[in-house]
């Protein structure tokens, strides 16, 4: 069933787990992550990067998602990941996606606040949730972002702006980064705790790939209720493809559907592990009963 991102995250917060928010690239990875969530009876947020939606087109992305999610026995939301581009936001809001991440971390504070208010008004009029990012989470994800921390604010500032803009989810800098870690990151679960005392909206952890089960548990205990995973999908996808191609080359046998199945299995396995780490297993029925559908 197609679901609300903020309602699922609120259910997760109340029940001490985090909803897996997984970036997909095509129908193979989409079906792989839905299969992992169905197998675990877990709620799921499917995320699409700006690069992917531009590549596939909004209509094909939306239709492919609907076909994969609408009859699934779990709640599934469709979320636009990191988007600084207002035209893409308008496009997916009109297409009825569950939520968008308006990434205003490249703007100065006054512009970030003003534009976030505009996006919230537009999205809410269409029943679409808004995740907000005004501090930049380090690392470049599908062409969006920066390796340098450009804007950083106090938790009090973040909480005040979240209240003034009326956003539904908040993505602060928590010591994590997108992509593979080159060194062990300094994680900031205390920052989540302090923010959760000041605002009553779900807090989102970005840069999930490479963290341990213990790291996730610490963040969830502090109040995180949506965790983003992208690089783990890309790694599982490409390594399965590479393994398949090694064998295909050696045997001189070329059968794309066999490779697609291998990729799908590898992505499902990678996400199954994260669902378990996030404590999301078995929560689909409870979330549906709590009315997270849209
Ligand atoms: P990773 O690529 O590090 O898993 O981060 C995903 C993310 O935060 C997407 O917004």
Boltz pocket constraint, residues with backbone or C-beta under 6 A from the ligand:
constraints:
  - pocket:
      binder: B
      contacts: [[A, 23], [A, 81], [A, 82], [A, 141], [A, 177], [A, 178], [A, 179], [A, 180], [A, 205], [A, 206], [A, 207], [A, 208], [A, 209], [A, 228], [A, 229], [A, 230], [A, 231], [A, 232]]
      max_distance: 6.0
